[in-house]
């Protein structure tokens, strides 16, 4: 009985470790996407500003 309980607990811990690893990887992916979106947004704003500045000349 004790062995079964230990195996069940170990299995649950292993599952949580797997879930944690997946969530950590997903979090890093989302961080990269946010950084990419911010960089693209800055570039677009810079292009738009340059375009407006050229039209004023």
Secondary structure, 3 states (H helix, E strand, C coil): CHHHHHHHHHHHHHHHHHHHHHHHHHHHHHHHHHHHHHHHHHHHHHHHHHHHHHHHC
